[in-house]
Amino acid sequence: MKQYKKIIFINIVLFTCLFFILDFIIYKYNAAVFYKTHPAVYKINNFKYMPYIPEYLSDLESYFNGRNNFYFGRKPDGLEYKNKTPIILFGCSYAFGQHLNYNQTLSYKLAHLLHRPVYNRAMSGGGFQHMYMQSTSDSLYKTIPDTDTVIYVMISDHYRRSMLYYFDMLDVHLLPHYSIKNNKLIQDNYNNYFYNFFKSLYIVKHINHIYAENYINNPKNAEKITDNAVLYFIETRKNLEERYNKKLKFIIIFFEDWEILYRELLEKKLRNNGFITVSTKDLTGVDLRTEEYSMQDNHHPTEKTWDMLTPEIIKILNL
């Protein structure tokens, strides 16, 4: 009996060692891919199992502190127009204005062209789930006591991000993630350390990313993908309208430097649910991937992009 226990113990140890060796190999493989496919300005994390829960999941108020970097949000623009009803802007690093100074961003230009405060609640690496998460937080309503207009800037990657545990396979900061059950958004339990550790395994990250990529790019899933996206917008608007006790003008801007899959289907569903949509392709005929409009080392919009687009956005949306 002791002999069997010893054999079982040795096999468990061997399996565990082999598993973590495989996990390290997957890490090294993805590190090599990362350096081939990303600009030199981006760096990777060392191999480690240390799932970090982003600060905004526990302390949303201090997140929007105005530091001009990837890890914190911006302060509002146009507060000098304090007698005007503010606008809330959601989205990812495009709406945030990554690599831009505060006075070069969409939110700054909107604020000073409209003479209205604009609360830039976009988050680098963000997506639908970051918008919805904020709409469930008391912090948003303490900071922005009133609004009648909400704008979301969508890019091609937002479908995929809503399915991921980590933005990149080499990241250590968890993404807010929601499961959809019975047409309800249910946030992962970030107090469950074992679950967090499990998601931090590179094998799990690798499988998660491959599955999300394949799922999004399969046209057979177009109905489900767009239904899920619309659910985030409907539930966000529902939360906002309940707290502000009014109907809101809710606008989705499709930023199409890269094609947004199933855009026409998504747009139809959004409009059928009372949302206002516009694509940058409808606003301008220029290629937003050229050097003039896209930073070539990191692929984010330049200030000239917002100089061109913001007046057109204001005009077509009758802001």
Buried (B, 14 or more C-beta within 10 A) or exposed (E): EEEEEEEEEEEEEEEEEEEBEEBEEBBEEBBEEBEEEBEEEBEBBEBEEEBEEBEBBEEBEEBBEEEEEEEBBBBBBBEEBEEEEBBBBBBBBBBBBBBBEBEBBBBBBBBBBBEBBBBBBBBBBBBBBBBBBBBBBEBBBEBBEEBEBBBBBBBBBBBBBBBBBBBBBBBBBBBBBBEBEEEEBEBBEBEEEEBBEBBBBBBBBBEBBEEBEEBBEEEEBBEEBBBBBBBBBBBBBEBBBEBBEEEBBBBBBBBBBEEBBBBEBBBBBBEEEEBBBBBBBEBBEBEBEEEEBBBEEBBBBBBEBBEBBBBBBBEEBEB
